Amino acid sequence: MSRIDSKYIWRGRCRAIVNNGVSSMAEIGTKEERVGFIGLGRMGRGMAANILKSGVDLVVYDVNPDASAALAAHGARVAGSVAELAAEADVIFTSLPGPAQVEDVLIGPNGIAPHAREGTTVFEMSTSAHALALRVHDELAKYGVGMLDAPISGGPEGAESGQLAIWVGGEEPAYQANLHLLTAMGDKVRHVGPMGSGTVIKLVHNLSACMIMHCLAETFSVGVKGGIDPLILWESLKLGVVGKQSPLDMIKGRFMVGQFEPGLTLDLSYKDLKLAAELARDLGVPTRMADLTVAENVEALANGLAKEDAQAFLKLQLERAQVTIAVDPQDMAAAGA
């Protein structure tokens, strides 16, 4: 169900902008708009500094006075509390350590909700819980305050340089109205759907990264235990399919479009997988992820998928999750795939 159900009051002058041929109204950034930034840690300080460089009137707050002072030295005004900042800002960005701080700062008794003016827009940029993001959105709406979730990726270096991905979920008019501020912080900004969508993407992104690294730790431990120098192993893997394509590239032609016409068939791929698993056992290397992958392949073969593509075993996870993925190949091509 869509979370796009709140009414907001937008401030500022407007102009028509065109995105992919579609005109919409967006607020022009002006010196008069009042922007607030709460949370000046490893990520927030760089993002706030880049907003400040764009020429807007920026007021900041952090529980660490030294963090605020560093921005003040470059022209930011410093609020004495979250409540004070919320009372004067038209647009507020928050970058906080985790769910507890998000809840306290946004809807706590001394937070944004009870002190912001009607029509204020909040961009919550922390990595936080999806259920909490939806609940905070609904609570802020009771005060006439709009919220979009806008988590980021790029690390402290990206926050400082402005090379960030920013995934924004929420009302698209609010996104468009504040796009000038978002692009001041990140060079890869995208509206990804209704409220909460940004958080889903950020959590899936980080889950993917951790799982991929876990798999690589397993495979490298097998290779090194087998007598291969780790640098030679790394350089050699880069020469093959694994090194030439990102994991996202590897799934674009079959998994993403839901078409498993064979290149390498599953039964032949399983032969290779089984040999690698036997090598790990011979070397005494525990491989939990590999063992799971072997079991998935065995189940897929038992289900009659032997002559489909080697990726056909991925269907099992989709079936368990009751999810269908079948992107139109033309849409994949248009997305740059």
Solvent accessible surface area in square Angstrom, and as a share of the most:
residue,aa,sasa,rsa
1,M,236,1.05
2,S,65,0.42
3,R,64,0.23
4,I,82,0.42
5,D,108,0.56
6,S,19,0.12
7,K,189,0.80
8,Y,29,0.11
9,I,96,0.49
10,W,92,0.32
11,R,74,0.27
12,G,55,0.52
13,R,147,0.54
14,C,75,0.45
15,R,130,0.47
16,A,69,0.53
17,I,31,0.16
18,V,95,0.55
19,N,57,0.29
20,N,160,0.82
21,G,66,0.63
22,V,101,0.58
23,S,76,0.49
24,S,40,0.26
25,M,115,0.51
26,A,5,0.04
27,E,20,0.09
28,I,49,0.25
29,G,30,0.29
30,T,23,0.14
31,K,139,0.59
32,E,137,0.62
33,E,12,0.06
34,R,89,0.32
35,V,0,0.00
36,G,0,0.00
37,F,0,0.00
38,I,4,0.02
39,G,8,0.07
40,L,2,0.01
41,G,38,0.36
42,R,160,0.59
43,M,43,0.19
44,G,1,0.01
45,R,127,0.46
46,G,8,0.08
47,M,0,0.00
48,A,0,0.00
49,A,30,0.23
50,N,15,0.08
51,I,0,0.00
52,L,27,0.13
53,K,155,0.66
54,S,62,0.40
55,G,30,0.29
56,V,14,0.08
57,D,45,0.23
58,L,2,0.01
59,V,1,0.01
60,V,0,0.00
61,Y,43,0.16
62,D,21,0.11
63,V,133,0.76
64,N,73,0.38
65,P,103,0.65
66,D,109,0.56
67,A,19,0.15
68,S,3,0.02
69,A,55,0.43
70,A,57,0.44
71,L,9,0.04
72,A,41,0.32
73,A,87,0.67
74,H,145,0.65
75,G,58,0.56
76,A,7,0.06
77,R,97,0.35
78,V,72,0.41
79,A,3,0.02
80,G,59,0.57
81,S,42,0.27
82,V,17,0.10
83,A,21,0.16
84,E,88,0.39
85,L,0,0.00
86,A,0,0.00
87,A,50,0.39
88,E,45,0.20
89,A,0,0.00
90,D,14,0.07
91,V,8,0.05
92,I,0,0.00
93,F,0,0.00
94,T,0,0.00
95,S,17,0.11
96,L,22,0.11
97,P,114,0.72
98,G,9,0.09
99,P,65,0.41
100,A,74,0.57
101,Q,76,0.34
102,V,2,0.01
103,E,64,0.29
104,D,88,0.46
105,V,18,0.10
106,L,0,0.00
107,I,35,0.18
108,G,9,0.08
109,P,114,0.71
110,N,115,0.59
111,G,1,0.01
112,I,0,0.00
113,A,2,0.01
114,P,58,0.36
115,H,69,0.31
116,A,15,0.11
117,R,74,0.27
118,E,106,0.47
119,G,4,0.04
120,T,0,0.00
121,T,4,0.02
122,V,0,0.00
123,F,0,0.00
124,E,7,0.03
125,M,3,0.01
126,S,7,0.05
127,T,57,0.33
128,S,11,0.07
129,A,41,0.31
130,H,66,0.30
131,A,77,0.59
132,L,15,0.07
133,A,8,0.06
134,L,34,0.17
135,R,121,0.44
136,V,0,0.00
137,H,7,0.03
138,D,55,0.29
139,E,51,0.23
140,L,0,0.00
141,A,36,0.28
142,K,154,0.65
143,Y,99,0.38
144,G,17,0.16
145,V,1,0.00
146,G,1,0.01
147,M,3,0.01
148,L,0,0.00
149,D,3,0.01
150,A,0,0.00
151,P,1,0.01
152,I,10,0.05
153,S,26,0.17
154,G,44,0.42
155,G,26,0.25
156,P,35,0.22
157,E,130,0.58
158,G,6,0.05
159,A,0,0.00
160,E,124,0.56
161,S,69,0.44
162,G,14,0.13
163,Q,112,0.50
164,L,0,0.00
165,A,15,0.11
166,I,0,0.00
167,W,38,0.13
168,V,0,0.00
169,G,0,0.00
170,G,2,0.02
171,E,27,0.12
172,E,79,0.35
173,P,73,0.46
174,A,0,0.00
175,Y,16,0.06
176,Q,12,0.05
177,A,6,0.05
178,N,3,0.01
179,L,39,0.19
180,H,54,0.24
181,L,0,0.00
182,L,0,0.00
183,T,74,0.43
184,A,26,0.20
185,M,0,0.00
186,G,2,0.02
187,D,84,0.44
188,K,116,0.49
189,V,30,0.17
190,R,166,0.61
191,H,40,0.18
192,V,40,0.23
193,G,16,0.15
194,P,50,0.31
195,M,7,0.03
196,G,1,0.01
197,S,24,0.15
198,G,0,0.00
199,T,8,0.05
200,V,67,0.39
201,I,61,0.31
202,K,19,0.08
203,L,72,0.36
204,V,84,0.48
205,H,77,0.34
206,N,55,0.28
207,L,105,0.52
208,S,46,0.30
209,A,40,0.31
210,C,81,0.48
211,M,93,0.42
212,I,68,0.35
213,M,120,0.54
214,H,87,0.39
215,C,52,0.31
216,L,74,0.37
217,A,63,0.49
218,E,16,0.07
219,T,75,0.44
220,F,45,0.19
221,S,47,0.30
222,V,20,0.11
223,G,14,0.14
224,V,65,0.38
225,K,120,0.51
226,G,41,0.40
227,G,65,0.63
228,I,79,0.40
229,D,72,0.37
230,P,72,0.45
231,L,107,0.53
232,I,100,0.51
233,L,23,0.11
234,W,131,0.46
235,E,86,0.38
236,S,54,0.35
237,L,64,0.32
238,K,98,0.41
239,L,133,0.66
240,G,33,0.32
241,V,90,0.52
242,V,87,0.50
243,G,32,0.30
244,K,153,0.65
245,Q,67,0.30
246,S,51,0.33
247,P,65,0.41
248,L,138,0.69
249,D,57,0.29
250,M,72,0.32
251,I,45,0.23
252,K,69,0.29
253,G,49,0.48
254,R,78,0.29
255,F,29,0.12
256,M,52,0.23
257,V,12,0.07
258,G,34,0.33
259,Q,96,0.42
260,F,22,0.09
261,E,135,0.61
262,P,64,0.40
263,G,54,0.52
264,L,90,0.45
265,T,24,0.14
266,L,0,0.00
267,D,39,0.20
268,L,94,0.47
269,S,26,0.17
270,Y,39,0.15
271,K,99,0.42
272,D,70,0.36
273,L,40,0.20
274,K,83,0.35
275,L,98,0.49
276,A,54,0.42
277,A,7,0.05
278,E,63,0.28
279,L,84,0.42
280,A,2,0.02
281,R,153,0.56
282,D,120,0.62
283,L,47,0.24
284,G,55,0.53
285,V,16,0.09
286,P,112,0.71
287,T,10,0.06
288,R,199,0.73
289,M,42,0.19
290,A,28,0.21
291,D,76,0.40
292,L,104,0.52
293,T,45,0.26
294,V,29,0.17
295,A,54,0.42
296,E,26,0.11
297,N,3,0.01
298,V,71,0.41
299,E,75,0.34
300,A,0,0.00
301,L,44,0.22
302,A,86,0.67
303,N,85,0.44
304,G,62,0.59
305,L,24,0.12
306,A,29,0.23
307,K,142,0.60
308,E,52,0.23
309,D,6,0.03
310,A,18,0.14
311,Q,38,0.17
312,A,0,0.00
313,F,42,0.17
314,L,49,0.24
315,K,50,0.21
316,L,5,0.02
317,Q,104,0.46
318,L,27,0.14
319,E,112,0.50
320,R,124,0.45
321,A,53,0.41
322,Q,169,0.75
323,V,71,0.41
324,T,123,0.72
325,I,48,0.24
326,A,70,0.54
327,V,49,0.28
328,D,70,0.36
329,P,69,0.43
330,Q,145,0.64
331,D,84,0.43
332,M,26,0.12
333,A,69,0.53
334,A,91,0.70
335,A,85,0.66
336,G,72,0.69
337,A,51,0.40
